[in-house]
Structure formats: structure tokens, C-alpha cells
Amino acid sequence: MSSSTHSKSNQSSLDNGDPNRARARLLAKLLNTCGHCHSGVQGHEFALIATWIVTKEKDNALVKFFEATKEHQWPKLREFQNWRGRSDNLEAYAIRCPGQNLSVAIIKTHFELLQGARLLYSEALSTEEGDKLLSPFQVFGGSRSERTWFSQQTTVL
């Protein structure tokens, strides 16, 4: 067995039972570099913030999903919470750089395994927009930091 085959086999077995690790590997592969620190995304945190099923029929919700992301309408984006395993899906993620800056990314996952996932949109957010992105998701109120919330909701890439 070649070392690359052995390595891939070990990596897959490490992901068994932990979909977050598999998702972290997928995001690291798709994102490649951070829009803030311009280095690899290892050590960055991510959190899934919205999902939507992609259908073959015309769906205005898909347009609204992208509009909410590009126009930084974070509470509206958070309303998108449909996902189906036997369908293609859009997934929006918040990614936190070790420097505490946030980015947002949208990927499309495909039901057909051979199609793979694709990065459709990525944006490095200003500090102000990053704070706005986190504010609708605050569960502790003003007494605890956004970092506490984010760390409890995320997986490290």
C-alpha cells in the first residue's frame, strides 16, 4: 500500500462518526487560504449558519439566500434552515481566523458523490460586519464574549 493511500485510509477512519471533522477537511480543501491572514485555514474555526436545498425547479429562495449573504442580512440568512441528504444543498459558514476576523463562505454540496462540493462565494468581513454576523447568534447576552459563543458552536479546521 502506498503511503498516500495509507494516509488517506487513516484520515478517513479518523473522520468516522464525526461529520464535523469531515466537513472541516472539506472546507479546508475548498477555501485553501484565509481572506484575512492569507495563509492556510488550518487552526481556523467554522460554524454552519444556514442551509438550503437546491431543487431543479426555479426557487426564489436561492436568490434570497445569496442576497442575504452578499447584503450582510445575517438574521435573514439564519432563517434558511432546510437540508436534505438526498439532494444538493447550499451551506453558509462563518469562518474565524486565529486573529479573530470573520469570513463567510457558501458551498454547494452535491448528492452525487462524484460531483464533489464547490465553493460558490467567499468574503472576508470587516470587524464591524463580523460583529453583526455574530450578534443574532448570541445566546449568553452581553456579559460573555462572542468568542465564547463561537467556540461552543464551532469545529477547528
MODELLER restraints for C-alpha pairs under 7 A, 6 or more apart:
rsr = mdl.restraints
at = mdl.atoms
rsr.add(forms.Gaussian(group=physical.xy_distance, feature=features.Distance(at['CA:15:A'], at['CA:21:A']), mean=5.63, stdev=0.5))
rsr.add(forms.Gaussian(group=physical.xy_distance, feature=features.Distance(at['CA:15:A'], at['CA:22:A']), mean=5.56, stdev=0.5))
rsr.add(forms.Gaussian(group=physical.xy_distance, feature=features.Distance(at['CA:20:A'], at['CA:155:A']), mean=6.51, stdev=0.5))
rsr.add(forms.Gaussian(group=physical.xy_distance, feature=features.Distance(at['CA:24:A'], at['CA:157:A']), mean=4.92, stdev=0.5))
rsr.add(forms.Gaussian(group=physical.xy_distance, feature=features.Distance(at['CA:25:A'], at['CA:157:A']), mean=6.77, stdev=0.5))
rsr.add(forms.Gaussian(group=physical.xy_distance, feature=features.Distance(at['CA:28:A'], at['CA:41:A']), mean=5.89, stdev=0.5))
rsr.add(forms.Gaussian(group=physical.xy_distance, feature=features.Distance(at['CA:28:A'], at['CA:42:A']), mean=6.99, stdev=0.5))
rsr.add(forms.Gaussian(group=physical.xy_distance, feature=features.Distance(at['CA:28:A'], at['CA:157:A']), mean=6.45, stdev=0.5))
rsr.add(forms.Gaussian(group=physical.xy_distance, feature=features.Distance(at['CA:30:A'], at['CA:118:A']), mean=6.92, stdev=0.5))
rsr.add(forms.Gaussian(group=physical.xy_distance, feature=features.Distance(at['CA:30:A'], at['CA:119:A']), mean=5.97, stdev=0.5))
rsr.add(forms.Gaussian(group=physical.xy_distance, feature=features.Distance(at['CA:32:A'], at['CA:40:A']), mean=5.83, stdev=0.5))
rsr.add(forms.Gaussian(group=physical.xy_distance, feature=features.Distance(at['CA:32:A'], at['CA:41:A']), mean=6.47, stdev=0.5))
rsr.add(forms.Gaussian(group=physical.xy_distance, feature=features.Distance(at['CA:33:A'], at['CA:39:A']), mean=5.10, stdev=0.5))
rsr.add(forms.Gaussian(group=physical.xy_distance, feature=features.Distance(at['CA:33:A'], at['CA:40:A']), mean=4.40, stdev=0.5))
rsr.add(forms.Gaussian(group=physical.xy_distance, feature=features.Distance(at['CA:33:A'], at['CA:41:A']), mean=5.57, stdev=0.5))
rsr.add(forms.Gaussian(group=physical.xy_distance, feature=features.Distance(at['CA:34:A'], at['CA:40:A']), mean=6.11, stdev=0.5))
rsr.add(forms.Gaussian(group=physical.xy_distance, feature=features.Distance(at['CA:34:A'], at['CA:41:A']), mean=5.64, stdev=0.5))
rsr.add(forms.Gaussian(group=physical.xy_distance, feature=features.Distance(at['CA:35:A'], at['CA:124:A']), mean=5.21, stdev=0.5))
rsr.add(forms.Gaussian(group=physical.xy_distance, feature=features.Distance(at['CA:36:A'], at['CA:101:A']), mean=6.86, stdev=0.5))
rsr.add(forms.Gaussian(group=physical.xy_distance, feature=features.Distance(at['CA:36:A'], at['CA:124:A']), mean=6.22, stdev=0.5))
rsr.add(forms.Gaussian(group=physical.xy_distance, feature=features.Distance(at['CA:41:A'], at['CA:157:A']), mean=6.51, stdev=0.5))
rsr.add(forms.Gaussian(group=physical.xy_distance, feature=features.Distance(at['CA:42:A'], at['CA:157:A']), mean=4.98, stdev=0.5))
rsr.add(forms.Gaussian(group=physical.xy_distance, feature=features.Distance(at['CA:43:A'], at['CA:98:A']), mean=6.80, stdev=0.5))
rsr.add(forms.Gaussian(group=physical.xy_distance, feature=features.Distance(at['CA:43:A'], at['CA:156:A']), mean=5.77, stdev=0.5))
rsr.add(forms.Gaussian(group=physical.xy_distance, feature=features.Distance(at['CA:43:A'], at['CA:157:A']), mean=5.41, stdev=0.5))
rsr.add(forms.Gaussian(group=physical.xy_distance, feature=features.Distance(at['CA:44:A'], at['CA:95:A']), mean=6.72, stdev=0.5))
rsr.add(forms.Gaussian(group=physical.xy_distance, feature=features.Distance(at['CA:44:A'], at['CA:96:A']), mean=5.56, stdev=0.5))
rsr.add(forms.Gaussian(group=physical.xy_distance, feature=features.Distance(at['CA:44:A'], at['CA:97:A']), mean=4.95, stdev=0.5))
rsr.add(forms.Gaussian(group=physical.xy_distance, feature=features.Distance(at['CA:44:A'], at['CA:98:A']), mean=5.78, stdev=0.5))
rsr.add(forms.Gaussian(group=physical.xy_distance, feature=features.Distance(at['CA:44:A'], at['CA:156:A']), mean=5.58, stdev=0.5))
rsr.add(forms.Gaussian(group=physical.xy_distance, feature=features.Distance(at['CA:44:A'], at['CA:157:A']), mean=5.34, stdev=0.5))
rsr.add(forms.Gaussian(group=physical.xy_distance, feature=features.Distance(at['CA:45:A'], at['CA:95:A']), mean=5.59, stdev=0.5))
rsr.add(forms.Gaussian(group=physical.xy_distance, feature=features.Distance(at['CA:45:A'], at['CA:96:A']), mean=5.05, stdev=0.5))
rsr.add(forms.Gaussian(group=physical.xy_distance, feature=features.Distance(at['CA:45:A'], at['CA:97:A']), mean=6.85, stdev=0.5))
rsr.add(forms.Gaussian(group=physical.xy_distance, feature=features.Distance(at['CA:45:A'], at['CA:154:A']), mean=5.84, stdev=0.5))
rsr.add(forms.Gaussian(group=physical.xy_distance, feature=features.Distance(at['CA:45:A'], at['CA:155:A']), mean=5.50, stdev=0.5))
rsr.add(forms.Gaussian(group=physical.xy_distance, feature=features.Distance(at['CA:45:A'], at['CA:156:A']), mean=4.29, stdev=0.5))
rsr.add(forms.Gaussian(group=physical.xy_distance, feature=features.Distance(at['CA:45:A'], at['CA:157:A']), mean=5.82, stdev=0.5))
rsr.add(forms.Gaussian(group=physical.xy_distance, feature=features.Distance(at['CA:46:A'], at['CA:93:A']), mean=6.44, stdev=0.5))
rsr.add(forms.Gaussian(group=physical.xy_distance, feature=features.Distance(at['CA:46:A'], at['CA:94:A']), mean=5.52, stdev=0.5))
rsr.add(forms.Gaussian(group=physical.xy_distance, feature=features.Distance(at['CA:46:A'], at['CA:95:A']), mean=4.35, stdev=0.5))
rsr.add(forms.Gaussian(group=physical.xy_distance, feature=features.Distance(at['CA:46:A'], at['CA:96:A']), mean=6.21, stdev=0.5))
rsr.add(forms.Gaussian(group=physical.xy_distance, feature=features.Distance(at['CA:46:A'], at['CA:154:A']), mean=5.16, stdev=0.5))
rsr.add(forms.Gaussian(group=physical.xy_distance, feature=features.Distance(at['CA:46:A'], at['CA:155:A']), mean=5.65, stdev=0.5))
rsr.add(forms.Gaussian(group=physical.xy_distance, feature=features.Distance(at['CA:46:A'], at['CA:156:A']), mean=6.47, stdev=0.5))
rsr.add(forms.Gaussian(group=physical.xy_distance, feature=features.Distance(at['CA:47:A'], at['CA:93:A']), mean=5.52, stdev=0.5))
rsr.add(forms.Gaussian(group=physical.xy_distance, feature=features.Distance(at['CA:47:A'], at['CA:94:A']), mean=5.31, stdev=0.5))
rsr.add(forms.Gaussian(group=physical.xy_distance, feature=features.Distance(at['CA:47:A'], at['CA:95:A']), mean=6.65, stdev=0.5))
rsr.add(forms.Gaussian(group=physical.xy_distance, feature=features.Distance(at['CA:47:A'], at['CA:153:A']), mean=6.09, stdev=0.5))
rsr.add(forms.Gaussian(group=physical.xy_distance, feature=features.Distance(at['CA:47:A'], at['CA:154:A']), mean=4.74, stdev=0.5))
rsr.add(forms.Gaussian(group=physical.xy_distance, feature=features.Distance(at['CA:47:A'], at['CA:155:A']), mean=6.89, stdev=0.5))
rsr.add(forms.Gaussian(group=physical.xy_distance, feature=features.Distance(at['CA:48:A'], at['CA:92:A']), mean=6.06, stdev=0.5))
rsr.add(forms.Gaussian(group=physical.xy_distance, feature=features.Distance(at['CA:48:A'], at['CA:93:A']), mean=4.54, stdev=0.5))
rsr.add(forms.Gaussian(group=physical.xy_distance, feature=features.Distance(at['CA:48:A'], at['CA:94:A']), mean=6.53, stdev=0.5))
rsr.add(forms.Gaussian(group=physical.xy_distance, feature=features.Distance(at['CA:49:A'], at['CA:78:A']), mean=6.02, stdev=0.5))
rsr.add(forms.Gaussian(group=physical.xy_distance, feature=features.Distance(at['CA:49:A'], at['CA:92:A']), mean=5.66, stdev=0.5))
rsr.add(forms.Gaussian(group=physical.xy_distance, feature=features.Distance(at['CA:49:A'], at['CA:93:A']), mean=5.46, stdev=0.5))
rsr.add(forms.Gaussian(group=physical.xy_distance, feature=features.Distance(at['CA:49:A'], at['CA:94:A']), mean=6.69, stdev=0.5))
rsr.add(forms.Gaussian(group=physical.xy_distance, feature=features.Distance(at['CA:50:A'], at['CA:77:A']), mean=6.36, stdev=0.5))
rsr.add(forms.Gaussian(group=physical.xy_distance, feature=features.Distance(at['CA:50:A'], at['CA:78:A']), mean=5.36, stdev=0.5))
rsr.add(forms.Gaussian(group=physical.xy_distance, feature=features.Distance(at['CA:50:A'], at['CA:80:A']), mean=5.26, stdev=0.5))
rsr.add(forms.Gaussian(group=physical.xy_distance, feature=features.Distance(at['CA:50:A'], at['CA:81:A']), mean=5.56, stdev=0.5))
rsr.add(forms.Gaussian(group=physical.xy_distance, feature=features.Distance(at['CA:50:A'], at['CA:91:A']), mean=5.82, stdev=0.5))
rsr.add(forms.Gaussian(group=physical.xy_distance, feature=features.Distance(at['CA:50:A'], at['CA:92:A']), mean=5.03, stdev=0.5))
rsr.add(forms.Gaussian(group=physical.xy_distance, feature=features.Distance(at['CA:51:A'], at['CA:80:A']), mean=5.57, stdev=0.5))
rsr.add(forms.Gaussian(group=physical.xy_distance, feature=features.Distance(at['CA:51:A'], at['CA:81:A']), mean=4.99, stdev=0.5))
rsr.add(forms.Gaussian(group=physical.xy_distance, feature=features.Distance(at['CA:51:A'], at['CA:82:A']), mean=5.57, stdev=0.5))
rsr.add(forms.Gaussian(group=physical.xy_distance, feature=features.Distance(at['CA:51:A'], at['CA:83:A']), mean=5.90, stdev=0.5))
rsr.add(forms.Gaussian(group=physical.xy_distance, feature=features.Distance(at['CA:51:A'], at['CA:89:A']), mean=6.79, stdev=0.5))
rsr.add(forms.Gaussian(group=physical.xy_distance, feature=features.Distance(at['CA:51:A'], at['CA:90:A']), mean=5.42, stdev=0.5))
rsr.add(forms.Gaussian(group=physical.xy_distance, feature=features.Distance(at['CA:51:A'], at['CA:91:A']), mean=4.45, stdev=0.5))
rsr.add(forms.Gaussian(group=physical.xy_distance, feature=features.Distance(at['CA:51:A'], at['CA:92:A']), mean=6.23, stdev=0.5))
rsr.add(forms.Gaussian(group=physical.xy_distance, feature=features.Distance(at['CA:52:A'], at['CA:80:A']), mean=5.94, stdev=0.5))
rsr.add(forms.Gaussian(group=physical.xy_distance, feature=features.Distance(at['CA:52:A'], at['CA:81:A']), mean=6.17, stdev=0.5))
rsr.add(forms.Gaussian(group=physical.xy_distance, feature=features.Distance(at['CA:52:A'], at['CA:82:A']), mean=4.76, stdev=0.5))
rsr.add(forms.Gaussian(group=physical.xy_distance, feature=features.Distance(at['CA:52:A'], at['CA:83:A']), mean=5.59, stdev=0.5))
rsr.add(forms.Gaussian(group=physical.xy_distance, feature=features.Distance(at['CA:52:A'], at['CA:89:A']), mean=5.57, stdev=0.5))
rsr.add(forms.Gaussian(group=physical.xy_distance, feature=features.Distance(at['CA:52:A'], at['CA:90:A']), mean=5.13, stdev=0.5))
rsr.add(forms.Gaussian(group=physical.xy_distance, feature=features.Distance(at['CA:52:A'], at['CA:91:A']), mean=6.71, stdev=0.5))
rsr.add(forms.Gaussian(group=physical.xy_distance, feature=features.Distance(at['CA:53:A'], at['CA:82:A']), mean=5.96, stdev=0.5))
rsr.add(forms.Gaussian(group=physical.xy_distance, feature=features.Distance(at['CA:53:A'], at['CA:83:A']), mean=5.36, stdev=0.5))
rsr.add(forms.Gaussian(group=physical.xy_distance, feature=features.Distance(at['CA:53:A'], at['CA:84:A']), mean=6.42, stdev=0.5))
rsr.add(forms.Gaussian(group=physical.xy_distance, feature=features.Distance(at['CA:53:A'], at['CA:87:A']), mean=6.64, stdev=0.5))
rsr.add(forms.Gaussian(group=physical.xy_distance, feature=features.Distance(at['CA:53:A'], at['CA:88:A']), mean=6.16, stdev=0.5))
rsr.add(forms.Gaussian(group=physical.xy_distance, feature=features.Distance(at['CA:53:A'], at['CA:89:A']), mean=4.45, stdev=0.5))
rsr.add(forms.Gaussian(group=physical.xy_distance, feature=features.Distance(at['CA:53:A'], at['CA:90:A']), mean=6.34, stdev=0.5))
rsr.add(forms.Gaussian(group=physical.xy_distance, feature=features.Distance(at['CA:54:A'], at['CA:87:A']), mean=6.89, stdev=0.5))
rsr.add(forms.Gaussian(group=physical.xy_distance, feature=features.Distance(at['CA:54:A'], at['CA:88:A']), mean=5.25, stdev=0.5))
rsr.add(forms.Gaussian(group=physical.xy_distance, feature=features.Distance(at['CA:54:A'], at['CA:89:A']), mean=5.14, stdev=0.5))
rsr.add(forms.Gaussian(group=physical.xy_distance, feature=features.Distance(at['CA:54:A'], at['CA:90:A']), mean=6.73, stdev=0.5))
rsr.add(forms.Gaussian(group=physical.xy_distance, feature=features.Distance(at['CA:65:A'], at['CA:77:A']), mean=6.21, stdev=0.5))
rsr.add(forms.Gaussian(group=physical.xy_distance, feature=features.Distance(at['CA:68:A'], at['CA:74:A']), mean=6.63, stdev=0.5))
rsr.add(forms.Gaussian(group=physical.xy_distance, feature=features.Distance(at['CA:68:A'], at['CA:76:A']), mean=6.18, stdev=0.5))
rsr.add(forms.Gaussian(group=physical.xy_distance, feature=features.Distance(at['CA:68:A'], at['CA:77:A']), mean=5.30, stdev=0.5))
rsr.add(forms.Gaussian(group=physical.xy_distance, feature=features.Distance(at['CA:69:A'], at['CA:77:A']), mean=6.43, stdev=0.5))
rsr.add(forms.Gaussian(group=physical.xy_distance, feature=features.Distance(at['CA:74:A'], at['CA:133:A']), mean=5.54, stdev=0.5))
rsr.add(forms.Gaussian(group=physical.xy_distance, feature=features.Distance(at['CA:75:A'], at['CA:136:A']), mean=6.06, stdev=0.5))
rsr.add(forms.Gaussian(group=physical.xy_distance, feature=features.Distance(at['CA:83:A'], at['CA:89:A']), mean=6.37, stdev=0.5))
rsr.add(forms.Gaussian(group=physical.xy_distance, feature=features.Distance(at['CA:85:A'], at['CA:111:A']), mean=6.98, stdev=0.5))
rsr.add(forms.Gaussian(group=physical.xy_distance, feature=features.Distance(at['CA:86:A'], at['CA:111:A']), mean=5.57, stdev=0.5))
rsr.add(forms.Gaussian(group=physical.xy_distance, feature=features.Distance(at['CA:87:A'], at['CA:110:A']), mean=6.80, stdev=0.5))
rsr.add(forms.Gaussian(group=physical.xy_distance, feature=features.Distance(at['CA:87:A'], at['CA:111:A']), mean=5.07, stdev=0.5))
rsr.add(forms.Gaussian(group=physical.xy_distance, feature=features.Distance(at['CA:88:A'], at['CA:108:A']), mean=6.94, stdev=0.5))
rsr.add(forms.Gaussian(group=physical.xy_distance, feature=features.Distance(at['CA:88:A'], at['CA:109:A']), mean=5.52, stdev=0.5))
rsr.add(forms.Gaussian(group=physical.xy_distance, feature=features.Distance(at['CA:88:A'], at['CA:110:A']), mean=4.35, stdev=0.5))
rsr.add(forms.Gaussian(group=physical.xy_distance, feature=features.Distance(at['CA:88:A'], at['CA:111:A']), mean=5.11, stdev=0.5))
rsr.add(forms.Gaussian(group=physical.xy_distance, feature=features.Distance(at['CA:89:A'], at['CA:108:A']), mean=5.64, stdev=0.5))
rsr.add(forms.Gaussian(group=physical.xy_distance, feature=features.Distance(at['CA:89:A'], at['CA:109:A']), mean=5.29, stdev=0.5))
rsr.add(forms.Gaussian(group=physical.xy_distance, feature=features.Distance(at['CA:89:A'], at['CA:110:A']), mean=6.66, stdev=0.5))
rsr.add(forms.Gaussian(group=physical.xy_distance, feature=features.Distance(at['CA:90:A'], at['CA:106:A']), mean=6.66, stdev=0.5))
rsr.add(forms.Gaussian(group=physical.xy_distance, feature=features.Distance(at['CA:90:A'], at['CA:107:A']), mean=5.75, stdev=0.5))
rsr.add(forms.Gaussian(group=physical.xy_distance, feature=features.Distance(at['CA:90:A'], at['CA:108:A']), mean=4.57, stdev=0.5))
rsr.add(forms.Gaussian(group=physical.xy_distance, feature=features.Distance(at['CA:90:A'], at['CA:109:A']), mean=6.42, stdev=0.5))
rsr.add(forms.Gaussian(group=physical.xy_distance, feature=features.Distance(at['CA:91:A'], at['CA:106:A']), mean=5.52, stdev=0.5))
rsr.add(forms.Gaussian(group=physical.xy_distance, feature=features.Distance(at['CA:91:A'], at['CA:107:A']), mean=5.38, stdev=0.5))
rsr.add(forms.Gaussian(group=physical.xy_distance, feature=features.Distance(at['CA:91:A'], at['CA:108:A']), mean=6.37, stdev=0.5))
rsr.add(forms.Gaussian(group=physical.xy_distance, feature=features.Distance(at['CA:92:A'], at['CA:104:A']), mean=6.98, stdev=0.5))
rsr.add(forms.Gaussian(group=physical.xy_distance, feature=features.Distance(at['CA:92:A'], at['CA:105:A']), mean=5.63, stdev=0.5))
rsr.add(forms.Gaussian(group=physical.xy_distance, feature=features.Distance(at['CA:92:A'], at['CA:106:A']), mean=4.39, stdev=0.5))
rsr.add(forms.Gaussian(group=physical.xy_distance, feature=features.Distance(at['CA:92:A'], at['CA:107:A']), mean=6.60, stdev=0.5))
rsr.add(forms.Gaussian(group=physical.xy_distance, feature=features.Distance(at['CA:93:A'], at['CA:104:A']), mean=5.58, stdev=0.5))
rsr.add(forms.Gaussian(group=physical.xy_distance, feature=features.Distance(at['CA:93:A'], at['CA:105:A']), mean=5.25, stdev=0.5))
rsr.add(forms.Gaussian(group=physical.xy_distance, feature=features.Distance(at['CA:93:A'], at['CA:106:A']), mean=6.37, stdev=0.5))
rsr.add(forms.Gaussian(group=physical.xy_distance, feature=features.Distance(at['CA:94:A'], at['CA:102:A']), mean=6.60, stdev=0.5))
rsr.add(forms.Gaussian(group=physical.xy_distance, feature=features.Distance(at['CA:94:A'], at['CA:103:A']), mean=5.79, stdev=0.5))
rsr.add(forms.Gaussian(group=physical.xy_distance, feature=features.Distance(at['CA:94:A'], at['CA:104:A']), mean=4.66, stdev=0.5))
rsr.add(forms.Gaussian(group=physical.xy_distance, feature=features.Distance(at['CA:94:A'], at['CA:105:A']), mean=6.64, stdev=0.5))
rsr.add(forms.Gaussian(group=physical.xy_distance, feature=features.Distance(at['CA:95:A'], at['CA:102:A']), mean=5.55, stdev=0.5))
rsr.add(forms.Gaussian(group=physical.xy_distance, feature=features.Distance(at['CA:95:A'], at['CA:103:A']), mean=5.11, stdev=0.5))
rsr.add(forms.Gaussian(group=physical.xy_distance, feature=features.Distance(at['CA:95:A'], at['CA:104:A']), mean=6.06, stdev=0.5))
rsr.add(forms.Gaussian(group=physical.xy_distance, feature=features.Distance(at['CA:96:A'], at['CA:102:A']), mean=4.57, stdev=0.5))
rsr.add(forms.Gaussian(group=physical.xy_distance, feature=features.Distance(at['CA:96:A'], at['CA:103:A']), mean=6.48, stdev=0.5))
rsr.add(forms.Gaussian(group=physical.xy_distance, feature=features.Distance(at['CA:101:A'], at['CA:127:A']), mean=6.45, stdev=0.5))
rsr.add(forms.Gaussian(group=physical.xy_distance, feature=features.Distance(at['CA:102:A'], at['CA:124:A']), mean=6.40, stdev=0.5))
rsr.add(forms.Gaussian(group=physical.xy_distance, feature=features.Distance(at['CA:102:A'], at['CA:125:A']), mean=5.65, stdev=0.5))
rsr.add(forms.Gaussian(group=physical.xy_distance, feature=features.Distance(at['CA:102:A'], at['CA:130:A']), mean=5.38, stdev=0.5))
rsr.add(forms.Gaussian(group=physical.xy_distance, feature=features.Distance(at['CA:103:A'], at['CA:123:A']), mean=5.50, stdev=0.5))
rsr.add(forms.Gaussian(group=physical.xy_distance, feature=features.Distance(at['CA:103:A'], at['CA:124:A']), mean=4.23, stdev=0.5))
rsr.add(forms.Gaussian(group=physical.xy_distance, feature=features.Distance(at['CA:103:A'], at['CA:125:A']), mean=5.16, stdev=0.5))
rsr.add(forms.Gaussian(group=physical.xy_distance, feature=features.Distance(at['CA:104:A'], at['CA:122:A']), mean=5.68, stdev=0.5))
rsr.add(forms.Gaussian(group=physical.xy_distance, feature=features.Distance(at['CA:104:A'], at['CA:123:A']), mean=5.43, stdev=0.5))
rsr.add(forms.Gaussian(group=physical.xy_distance, feature=features.Distance(at['CA:104:A'], at['CA:124:A']), mean=6.62, stdev=0.5))
rsr.add(forms.Gaussian(group=physical.xy_distance, feature=features.Distance(at['CA:105:A'], at['CA:121:A']), mean=5.46, stdev=0.5))
rsr.add(forms.Gaussian(group=physical.xy_distance, feature=features.Distance(at['CA:105:A'], at['CA:122:A']), mean=4.20, stdev=0.5))
rsr.add(forms.Gaussian(group=physical.xy_distance, feature=features.Distance(at['CA:105:A'], at['CA:123:A']), mean=6.48, stdev=0.5))
rsr.add(forms.Gaussian(group=physical.xy_distance, feature=features.Distance(at['CA:106:A'], at['CA:119:A']), mean=6.18, stdev=0.5))
rsr.add(forms.Gaussian(group=physical.xy_distance, feature=features.Distance(at['CA:106:A'], at['CA:120:A']), mean=5.57, stdev=0.5))
rsr.add(forms.Gaussian(group=physical.xy_distance, feature=features.Distance(at['CA:106:A'], at['CA:121:A']), mean=5.06, stdev=0.5))
rsr.add(forms.Gaussian(group=physical.xy_distance, feature=features.Distance(at['CA:106:A'], at['CA:122:A']), mean=6.44, stdev=0.5))
rsr.add(forms.Gaussian(group=physical.xy_distance, feature=features.Distance(at['CA:107:A'], at['CA:117:A']), mean=6.71, stdev=0.5))
rsr.add(forms.Gaussian(group=physical.xy_distance, feature=features.Distance(at['CA:107:A'], at['CA:118:A']), mean=5.47, stdev=0.5))
rsr.add(forms.Gaussian(group=physical.xy_distance, feature=features.Distance(at['CA:107:A'], at['CA:119:A']), mean=4.44, stdev=0.5))
rsr.add(forms.Gaussian(group=physical.xy_distance, feature=features.Distance(at['CA:107:A'], at['CA:120:A']), mean=5.39, stdev=0.5))
rsr.add(forms.Gaussian(group=physical.xy_distance, feature=features.Distance(at['CA:108:A'], at['CA:117:A']), mean=5.51, stdev=0.5))
rsr.add(forms.Gaussian(group=physical.xy_distance, feature=features.Distance(at['CA:108:A'], at['CA:118:A']), mean=5.27, stdev=0.5))
rsr.add(forms.Gaussian(group=physical.xy_distance, feature=features.Distance(at['CA:108:A'], at['CA:119:A']), mean=6.52, stdev=0.5))
rsr.add(forms.Gaussian(group=physical.xy_distance, feature=features.Distance(at['CA:108:A'], at['CA:120:A']), mean=6.79, stdev=0.5))
rsr.add(forms.Gaussian(group=physical.xy_distance, feature=features.Distance(at['CA:109:A'], at['CA:116:A']), mean=6.69, stdev=0.5))
rsr.add(forms.Gaussian(group=physical.xy_distance, feature=features.Distance(at['CA:109:A'], at['CA:117:A']), mean=4.45, stdev=0.5))
rsr.add(forms.Gaussian(group=physical.xy_distance, feature=features.Distance(at['CA:109:A'], at['CA:118:A']), mean=6.72, stdev=0.5))
rsr.add(forms.Gaussian(group=physical.xy_distance, feature=features.Distance(at['CA:110:A'], at['CA:116:A']), mean=6.08, stdev=0.5))
rsr.add(forms.Gaussian(group=physical.xy_distance, feature=features.Distance(at['CA:110:A'], at['CA:117:A']), mean=6.00, stdev=0.5))
rsr.add(forms.Gaussian(group=physical.xy_distance, feature=features.Distance(at['CA:134:A'], at['CA:146:A']), mean=6.87, stdev=0.5))
rsr.add(forms.Gaussian(group=physical.xy_distance, feature=features.Distance(at['CA:138:A'], at['CA:149:A']), mean=6.63, stdev=0.5))
